[in-house]
Amino acid sequence: MSVRLTFMCATAGDTSRNAVFGDGLLSESGLREARVVGASLPPYSLAIRAPSTPCGQIADALGLNATLEPALRDFDYGTWRGHTVGEVTADDPYGYGAWLTDPDAAPHGGESVRQLCRRTAGWLSRVPPGTGDALAITEPAIIRAALVHALSAPTTAFWHFDVPPLSAVSLTLRGDHWNVRPGPVIPRGVGTSRTVPVVAARNQTTLLWDETANDDRYELVAWV
């Protein structure tokens, strides 16, 4: 039996200075969207989730009895946990900048990007070959780390994957490596965004870049 592991992003989608590091409740609008997705969700042989409150909320909204998987937990944010992005950038702007640019930086005393990527890669290496179609509900950081591993991308590429709320990316196990396959997404601003293909030459995967994004990062709209 093959393995197709679909990651679904459980996040409130708040990227403002008011976003809080660590666990937090999802908005009612986000939960409504999750219920819509759950109504047409395909069957999975296994559903797992990260241990955070948002991942539990999303699993419930999807109507899934998902098994908790501690290895898929979000970043250890150390001293930043519970603080907003605005508070951290005001108190430690150099540390915050280092965290976004240096994969080995852990100014909060918690987990670095490289450590998170290694943890995620280790978990992927232990997925049983007979798992079948599985759904993993996680925070965006785990999905970014999974993509870094599957694409054999440098760790510095981690922050260049933007993962919208309720977006999904599938990884299919082929022998001893993972391939990225299309996954369903909930488009942001349906009918208003314009997409431009950007080619990731290493494995000839095409990213769609949402030009409505407010920064220069790639928006993970779809994989084709």
C-alpha positions, -999 to +999 in steps of 0.1 A: +000+000+000+013+034-009+015+064+014-001+097+007+001+121+036-020+153+033-011+182+056-039+206+064-030+240+079-048+249+112-043+286+117-063+317+122-043+334+094-033+364+115+000+377+102-003+411+118+017+425+147-012+413+169-006+377+161+004+357+192+032+332+193+019+298+205-015+283+212-046+303+206-083+299+197-094+301+161-120+326+150-156+316+144-152+325+107-123+301+105-142+273+121-172+279+097-148+275+068-135+243+083-171+229+086-176+237+049-144+218+041-154+189+063-187+185+044-168+174+013-137+159+028-126+127+011-122+096+033-088+090+050-074+058+064-059+078+093-064+113+107-038+127+131-033+162+146-007+183+164-014+188+201-024+225+200-058+239+206-063+252+171-055+217+156-081+202+179-106+228+169-101+222+133-103+184+137-136+188+155-150+212+129-140+187+102-159+160+120-128+139+125-117+118+155-080+126+150-052+109+169-029+133+187+007+132+174+032+151+198+060+150+172+040+173+150+038+200+176+044+236+166+076+256+173+089+258+209+087+296+211+105+298+244+101+332+261+081+345+231+051+322+238+020+341+246+035+374+233+024+392+201+047+398+171+045+435+179+057+430+214+086+408+203+098+431+176+096+461+199+116+443+227+140+423+206+141+435+170+175+420+163+166+386+177+134+385+157+153+394+125+179+367+132+151+341+137+137+350+102+171+349+085+193+324+103+180+288+105+202+282+136+190+312+156+168+307+186+168+341+204+137+330+224+156+301+239+133+276+223+136+258+190+154+270+159+141+266+123+168+239+116+158+220+148+121+221+137+130+209+102+151+180+116+123+170+140+097+170+111+121+151+088+127+125+115+089+120+119+084+116+081+112+090+080+092+069+105+058+070+087+049+033+082+049+023+045+014+008+048-003+040+061-023+046+030-041+080+027-036+100+059-045+135+070-023+155+093-037+187+108-008+209+119+004+245+122+020+261+092+056+257+105+053+219+103+040+221+067+069+244+058+094+220+073+078+190+055+081+209+022+118+217+029+124+180+035+104+167+005+119+192-019+154+187-005+154+225-002+179+244+019+166+253+054+168+290+044+138+283+022+116+277+052+101+312+054+095+314+017+065+290+019+033+309+029+006+285+040-029+300+040-055+288+065-070+254+057-047+249+027-036+214+021-004+199+006+001+162-001+033+143+001+035+108-015+061+083-005+080+068-035+106+044-023+128+063+002+117+098-008+087+120-008+070+137-038+049+168-035+014+163-050-016+186-054-038+192-024-072+211-022-071+246-009-095+272+002-087+302-020-083+336-002-104+363-018-120+341-044-123+359-077-100+387-067-065+372-067-043+367-097-017+340-099+016+337-117+035+304-121+069+303-105+090+272-113+110+255-086+137+240-108+149+213-085+120+190-090+101+209-117+073+217-094+053+248-101+043+272-074+015+297-079+024+331-065-005+353-053+003+388-064-022+402-039+002+392-011+016+422+009+052+410+009+077+393-014+072+358-002+055+330-022+019+324-014+011+287-014-020+288-035-017+255-052+008+229-064+004+219-101 
